[in-house]
Amino acid sequence: MTDLSSSSFAAWLRALRPVRMQVDSVEKLRIVFGAGIGIAFAAWLSHLAGGPAAAVWLVGPLGASAVLVFGVPASPLAQPWSVLAGNTASALVGILCVRWLDASLLATASVAVALAIGAMFALRCLHPPGGAMALTMALGHIADPAFALFPVGLNSLLLVAAGIAYNNATRRRYPHAQTAAPAAAAPGGATSVVTGVDVDAALRRYNQVLDVPRDDLQALLQDAEMNAYRRRLGELRCADVMSRDLATVQFGTSLEEAWALLRRRRIKALPVLDRAQRVVGIVTLADFMREAELDLHDGFDVKLRSLIRRSGLTHGAKPEVVGQIMTRQVRVASQDRPLAELVPLFASTGHHHVPVIDADGRLVGMLTQSDVVAALCAADGAAAQNP
């Protein structure tokens, strides 16, 4: 029992150890100089605005605001509305508590901080220095509501202005819009499996304040997803796993011949090539079903036979050749492209087959969902054997 308690206590102590921050020295210096410049700018202009008669023209919690504005400019807690409204509203709450509460300093301070946090939640401007701002009002026994505008409001406004200028000048987006990100494109134009809907659902289950904007969180998850695919698939290229035994057709191939080829080879798609062996389209089972209106089950076999049977007419509304029903916008992949980059394409967009081309644009293979799944299974099997 003693050993168990000792190990638990040691594990608890290890949990207190801070992890190394994943930012380089350039970013650290950017934050240091930015915070210094921001505070100097706010202090200088506030001092000028207050004049010689101003007893107080700079408030201490502004230093904490500077850490957020320049250190984590993407944070929801560091956005202009959070800084300006969070500090100003919290100061006003603290001032009102001083004016209206006939209580001890301990009671006034605790109520002021609690109410300030509640007000920031209500106003959607949660800003940690706001709690310090309310506490400052209580500790200083400040009862003048004008103090919330000057110096608090002006200090916050000037800091935000400096943050906008400095962060954007140093290539950090600020303000950082706190909206759901659109489905991000993975390399090769594929859409990631992780969507904004997935992120929102996870955040609702997490049910805690997270100091990361939704779009950045989604981008990080998508980047991690892509890194996982690269780790699992290693250096595999499309050429390593693609199918080389190809069945192809040309623009003028009859529908009857193309359908027979699909059935004989038991495949779902046929690349359509020109005379130079370049892909000009692709015809799939879905194209046949669309043209035969097979989404309506009545007369299924009759409609399909009517579509693929040659009419013998030189002019007519009925399509006769592949080029009349093929899909012209074809997503292709280079034979040297890393296979990992195409996994999201197969996983999230409904693609079942992607033609693979060489450096001259000529068809050299076909990559299917089965090829990708087999590669992933082989990679996982190898990893299990060599942990």
C-alpha positions as semicolon CSV with decimal commas, in nm:
position;residue;x (nm);y (nm);z (nm)
1;M;0,000;0,000;0,000
2;T;0,286;0,233;0,083
3;D;0,461;0,157;-0,246
4;L;0,139;0,226;-0,436
5;S;0,090;0,558;-0,259
6;S;0,450;0,659;-0,324
7;S;0,429;0,576;-0,694
8;S;0,099;0,766;-0,724
9;F;0,250;1,068;-0,555
10;A;0,557;1,049;-0,780
11;A;0,330;1,029;-1,086
12;W;0,138;1,332;-0,959
13;L;0,462;1,526;-0,920
14;R;0,571;1,431;-1,272
15;A;0,239;1,559;-1,403
16;L;0,327;1,903;-1,264
17;R;0,638;1,923;-1,476
18;P;0,583;2,171;-1,761
19;V;0,626;2,040;-2,115
20;R;0,856;2,212;-2,356
21;M;0,679;2,471;-2,570
22;Q;0,692;2,386;-2,941
23;V;0,798;2,732;-3,062
24;D;1,137;2,838;-3,187
25;S;1,355;3,124;-3,064
26;V;1,237;3,356;-3,342
27;E;0,876;3,324;-3,228
28;K;0,976;3,378;-2,866
29;L;1,158;3,698;-2,958
30;R;0,862;3,809;-3,166
31;I;0,636;3,776;-2,862
32;V;0,882;3,946;-2,626
33;F;0,932;4,249;-2,848
34;G;0,564;4,269;-2,935
35;A;0,451;4,277;-2,573
36;G;0,709;4,543;-2,492
37;I;0,610;4,759;-2,787
38;G;0,240;4,716;-2,715
39;I;0,267;4,820;-2,350
40;A;0,493;5,113;-2,438
41;F;0,248;5,233;-2,702
42;A;-0,053;5,205;-2,470
43;A;0,130;5,369;-2,179
44;W;0,264;5,659;-2,386
45;L;-0,066;5,756;-2,545
46;S;-0,263;5,699;-2,224
47;H;-0,023;5,925;-2,037
48;L;-0,067;6,193;-2,302
49;A;-0,446;6,155;-2,290
50;G;-0,462;6,172;-1,912
51;G;-0,233;6,471;-1,879
52;P;-0,037;6,576;-1,569
53;A;-0,351;6,568;-1,354
54;A;-0,416;6,196;-1,404
55;A;-0,329;5,999;-1,090
56;V;-0,349;5,665;-1,270
57;W;-0,305;5,625;-1,646
58;L;-0,194;5,260;-1,675
59;V;-0,340;4,949;-1,507
60;G;-0,143;4,639;-1,408
61;P;-0,368;4,368;-1,563
62;L;-0,282;4,512;-1,904
63;G;0,046;4,322;-1,882
64;A;-0,148;3,993;-1,875
65;S;-0,352;4,110;-2,173
66;A;-0,027;4,176;-2,360
67;V;0,082;3,814;-2,306
68;L;-0,236;3,695;-2,477
69;V;-0,250;3,952;-2,757
70;F;0,112;3,903;-2,865
71;G;0,183;3,551;-2,736
72;V;-0,131;3,368;-2,854
73;P;-0,300;3,602;-3,105
74;A;-0,513;3,318;-3,241
75;S;-0,667;3,245;-2,901
76;P;-1,038;3,319;-2,855
77;L;-0,938;3,479;-2,524
78;A;-0,706;3,728;-2,699
79;Q;-0,937;3,869;-2,966
80;P;-1,008;4,244;-2,973
81;W;-1,362;4,208;-2,835
82;S;-1,238;3,984;-2,553
83;V;-0,963;4,230;-2,458
84;L;-1,165;4,550;-2,481
85;A;-1,501;4,430;-2,349
86;G;-1,350;4,179;-2,105
87;N;-1,129;4,435;-1,932
88;T;-1,379;4,721;-1,941
89;A;-1,682;4,521;-1,830
90;S;-1,484;4,350;-1,553
91;A;-1,355;4,685;-1,427
92;L;-1,709;4,819;-1,421
93;V;-1,832;4,513;-1,231
94;G;-1,555;4,559;-0,974
95;I;-1,638;4,930;-0,937
96;L;-2,009;4,857;-0,886
97;C;-1,925;4,597;-0,622
98;V;-1,716;4,855;-0,436
99;R;-2,001;5,109;-0,455
100;W;-2,289;4,882;-0,365
101;L;-2,149;4,613;-0,135
102;D;-2,120;4,710;0,229
103;A;-1,894;4,420;0,308
104;S;-1,538;4,329;0,393
105;L;-1,259;4,349;0,137
106;L;-1,256;3,969;0,116
107;A;-1,626;3,952;0,029
108;T;-1,608;4,243;-0,216
109;A;-1,305;4,100;-0,395
110;S;-1,446;3,749;-0,429
111;V;-1,790;3,867;-0,547
112;A;-1,632;4,110;-0,793
113;V;-1,418;3,840;-0,958
114;A;-1,705;3,590;-0,971
115;L;-1,949;3,840;-1,121
116;A;-1,688;3,962;-1,369
117;I;-1,640;3,609;-1,500
118;G;-2,016;3,566;-1,529
119;A;-2,044;3,898;-1,716
120;M;-1,766;3,798;-1,957
121;F;-1,942;3,471;-2,034
122;A;-2,266;3,658;-2,097
123;L;-2,096;3,910;-2,325
124;R;-1,886;3,642;-2,505
125;C;-1,567;3,821;-2,409
126;L;-1,394;3,581;-2,169
127;H;-1,051;3,730;-2,101
128;P;-0,841;3,603;-1,804
129;P;-0,696;3,947;-1,720
130;G;-1,055;4,060;-1,672
131;G;-1,065;3,873;-1,342
132;A;-0,752;4,058;-1,235
133;M;-0,912;4,384;-1,348
134;A;-1,216;4,331;-1,123
135;L;-0,990;4,237;-0,834
136;T;-0,779;4,549;-0,888
137;M;-1,091;4,766;-0,854
138;A;-1,181;4,593;-0,528
139;L;-0,830;4,608;-0,380
140;G;-0,786;4,972;-0,479
141;H;-1,136;5,056;-0,354
142;I;-1,204;5,235;-0,683
143;A;-1,564;5,355;-0,695
144;D;-1,566;5,593;-0,992
145;P;-1,738;5,434;-1,298
146;A;-1,536;5,663;-1,526
147;F;-1,227;5,459;-1,432
148;A;-1,365;5,178;-1,649
149;L;-1,330;5,405;-1,953
150;F;-1,007;5,575;-1,855
151;P;-0,758;5,430;-1,804
152;V;-0,897;5,075;-1,844
153;G;-1,093;5,116;-2,168
154;L;-0,835;5,336;-2,337
155;N;-0,546;5,111;-2,227
156;S;-0,722;4,809;-2,374
157;L;-0,810;4,986;-2,699
158;L;-0,454;5,103;-2,755
159;L;-0,312;4,758;-2,676
160;V;-0,549;4,601;-2,930
161;A;-0,448;4,859;-3,193
162;A;-0,082;4,781;-3,132
163;G;-0,160;4,408;-3,149
164;I;-0,335;4,441;-3,485
165;A;-0,045;4,635;-3,636
166;Y;0,238;4,426;-3,489
167;N;0,090;4,079;-3,533
168;N;-0,002;4,137;-3,895
169;A;0,336;4,296;-3,964
170;T;0,501;3,982;-3,825
171;R;0,269;3,750;-4,025
172;R;0,036;3,649;-3,745
173;R;-0,332;3,685;-3,831
174;Y;-0,503;3,918;-3,584
175;P;-0,792;3,948;-3,533
176;H;-0,834;3,576;-3,580
177;A;-1,194;3,508;-3,687
178;Q;-1,357;3,265;-3,444
179;T;-1,569;3,080;-3,700
180;A;-1,591;2,721;-3,810
181;A;-1,332;2,640;-4,075
182;P;-1,442;2,516;-4,417
183;A;-1,339;2,165;-4,509
184;A;-0,966;2,201;-4,558
185;A;-0,797;2,057;-4,861
186;A;-0,530;1,797;-4,806
187;P;-0,236;1,776;-5,048
188;G;-0,358;1,682;-5,392
189;G;-0,691;1,861;-5,346
190;A;-0,850;1,591;-5,130
191;T;-1,088;1,685;-4,852
192;S;-0,986;1,575;-4,506
193;V;-1,190;1,323;-4,311
194;V;-1,203;1,568;-4,017
195;T;-1,465;1,836;-4,084
196;G;-1,591;2,140;-3,895
197;V;-1,899;1,939;-3,792
198;D;-1,672;1,676;-3,634
199;V;-1,474;1,943;-3,448
200;D;-1,789;2,110;-3,315
201;A;-1,928;1,775;-3,195
202;A;-1,600;1,696;-3,016
203;L;-1,596;2,040;-2,852
204;R;-1,951;1,991;-2,726
205;R;-1,854;1,661;-2,566
206;Y;-1,537;1,814;-2,422
207;N;-1,753;2,087;-2,266
208;Q;-1,464;2,296;-2,138
209;V;-1,318;2,630;-2,240
210;L;-1,046;2,558;-2,494
211;D;-0,787;2,823;-2,568
212;V;-0,764;2,731;-2,938
213;P;-0,987;2,866;-3,217
214;R;-1,199;2,610;-3,399
215;D;-1,036;2,666;-3,737
216;D;-0,685;2,622;-3,596
217;L;-0,796;2,311;-3,405
218;Q;-0,942;2,164;-3,723
219;A;-0,627;2,246;-3,919
220;L;-0,409;2,083;-3,651
221;L;-0,623;1,768;-3,650
222;Q;-0,607;1,749;-4,029
223;D;-0,230;1,795;-4,024
224;A;-0,199;1,523;-3,761
225;E;-0,423;1,299;-3,974
226;M;-0,198;1,348;-4,276
227;N;0,116;1,286;-4,069
228;A;-0,039;0,958;-3,946
229;Y;-0,101;0,847;-4,304
230;R;0,257;0,936;-4,399
231;R;0,391;0,745;-4,099
232;R;0,185;0,437;-4,182
233;L;0,256;0,435;-4,555
234;G;0,615;0,557;-4,545
235;E;0,768;0,620;-4,886
236;L;0,504;0,436;-5,088
237;R;0,415;0,607;-5,415
238;C;0,112;0,560;-5,634
239;A;0,323;0,358;-5,879
240;D;0,404;0,107;-5,603
241;V;0,046;-0,006;-5,548
242;M;-0,155;0,092;-5,856
243;S;-0,318;-0,162;-6,086
244;R;-0,134;-0,189;-6,418
245;D;-0,360;-0,435;-6,599
246;L;-0,587;-0,168;-6,745
247;A;-0,907;-0,177;-6,941
248;T;-0,964;0,146;-7,135
249;V;-1,198;0,285;-7,398
250;Q;-1,200;0,574;-7,642
251;F;-1,446;0,853;-7,699
252;G;-1,615;0,666;-7,983
253;T;-1,640;0,326;-7,810
254;S;-2,002;0,211;-7,816
255;L;-2,196;0,191;-7,492
256;E;-2,265;-0,177;-7,560
257;E;-1,894;-0,253;-7,589
258;A;-1,804;-0,047;-7,280
259;W;-2,076;-0,214;-7,071
260;A;-1,962;-0,559;-7,181
261;L;-1,602;-0,469;-7,084
262;L;-1,711;-0,352;-6,739
263;R;-1,904;-0,674;-6,683
264;R;-1,630;-0,901;-6,819
265;R;-1,352;-0,741;-6,614
266;R;-1,573;-0,693;-6,307
267;I;-1,463;-0,334;-6,264
268;K;-1,652;-0,012;-6,198
269;A;-1,474;0,240;-6,417
270;L;-1,305;0,275;-6,754
271;P;-1,065;0,560;-6,835
272;V;-1,141;0,725;-7,168
273;L;-0,823;0,796;-7,366
274;D;-0,733;0,995;-7,672
275;R;-0,490;0,870;-7,936
276;A;-0,193;0,990;-7,729
277;Q;-0,307;0,776;-7,435
278;R;-0,402;1,080;-7,229
279;V;-0,709;1,075;-7,009
280;V;-0,999;1,280;-7,148
281;G;-1,270;1,136;-6,926
282;I;-1,389;0,838;-6,729
283;V;-1,703;0,627;-6,762
284;T;-1,836;0,447;-6,458
285;L;-2,129;0,231;-6,358
286;A;-2,278;0,545;-6,206
287;D;-2,274;0,713;-6,550
288;F;-2,469;0,423;-6,701
289;M;-2,718;0,430;-6,415
290;R;-2,765;0,805;-6,447
291;E;-2,830;0,792;-6,821
292;A;-3,068;0,496;-6,788
293;E;-3,246;0,664;-6,495
294;L;-3,194;0,353;-6,287
295;D;-3,263;0,543;-5,965
296;L;-3,624;0,458;-6,050
297;H;-3,648;0,081;-6,006
298;D;-3,944;0,022;-6,235
299;G;-3,831;-0,139;-6,559
300;F;-3,466;-0,161;-6,445
301;D;-3,356;-0,422;-6,700
302;V;-3,559;-0,276;-6,986
303;K;-3,415;0,074;-6,941
304;L;-3,057;-0,054;-6,921
305;R;-3,093;-0,266;-7,235
306;S;-3,251;0,027;-7,414
307;L;-2,955;0,247;-7,325
308;I;-2,673;0,015;-7,431
309;R;-2,841;-0,130;-7,742
310;R;-2,729;0,029;-8,070
311;S;-3,009;0,226;-8,231
312;G;-2,851;0,231;-8,577
313;L;-2,946;0,596;-8,619
314;T;-2,697;0,866;-8,716
315;H;-2,891;1,135;-8,532
316;G;-3,098;1,108;-8,218
317;A;-3,133;1,205;-7,852
318;K;-3,021;0,864;-7,725
319;P;-2,646;0,844;-7,643
320;E;-2,459;0,585;-7,850
321;V;-2,092;0,616;-7,749
322;V;-1,891;0,653;-7,431
323;G;-1,800;1,014;-7,503
324;Q;-2,165;1,114;-7,470
325;I;-2,207;0,991;-7,111
326;M;-1,855;1,000;-6,965
327;T;-1,749;1,227;-6,680
328;R;-1,515;1,488;-6,825
329;Q;-1,371;1,631;-6,504
330;V;-1,135;1,356;-6,396
331;R;-0,913;1,368;-6,090
332;V;-0,578;1,210;-6,175
333;A;-0,260;1,148;-5,978
334;S;0,105;1,140;-6,074
335;Q;0,274;0,803;-6,044
336;D;0,537;0,964;-5,817
337;R;0,286;1,121;-5,576
338;P;0,306;0,988;-5,219
339;L;0,020;0,747;-5,158
340;A;-0,053;0,907;-4,818
341;E;-0,170;1,226;-4,991
342;L;-0,452;1,039;-5,164
343;V;-0,592;0,855;-4,862
344;P;-0,826;1,144;-4,764
345;L;-0,953;1,155;-5,123
346;F;-1,074;0,797;-5,106
347;A;-1,191;0,829;-4,746
348;S;-1,409;1,137;-4,771
349;T;-1,512;1,227;-5,127
350;G;-1,668;0,908;-5,258
351;H;-1,390;0,840;-5,509
352;H;-1,334;0,471;-5,581
353;H;-1,072;0,496;-5,855
354;V;-0,814;0,752;-5,966
355;P;-0,622;0,724;-6,297
356;V;-0,245;0,745;-6,253
357;I;-0,039;0,925;-6,517
358;D;0,330;0,962;-6,599
359;A;0,530;1,282;-6,644
360;D;0,394;1,322;-7,000
361;G;0,032;1,290;-6,887
362;R;-0,016;0,940;-7,029
363;L;-0,214;0,679;-6,838
364;V;0,007;0,419;-6,669
365;G;-0,221;0,272;-6,403
366;M;-0,534;0,291;-6,191
367;L;-0,547;0,345;-5,817
368;T;-0,854;0,204;-5,643
369;Q;-0,992;0,201;-5,291
370;S;-0,894;-0,164;-5,269
371;D;-0,533;-0,079;-5,354
372;V;-0,519;0,186;-5,080
373;V;-0,686;-0,035;-4,818
374;A;-0,447;-0,319;-4,900
375;A;-0,149;-0,084;-4,862
376;L;-0,274;0,042;-4,525
377;C;-0,333;-0,312;-4,400
378;A;0,011;-0,421;-4,516
379;A;0,170;-0,121;-4,345
380;D;-0,017;-0,189;-4,020
381;G;0,080;-0,555;-4,037
382;A;0,447;-0,468;-4,083
383;A;0,428;-0,225;-3,793
384;A;0,275;-0,491;-3,569
385;Q;0,557;-0,733;-3,652
386;N;0,823;-0,470;-3,589
387;P;0,693;-0,256;-3,298
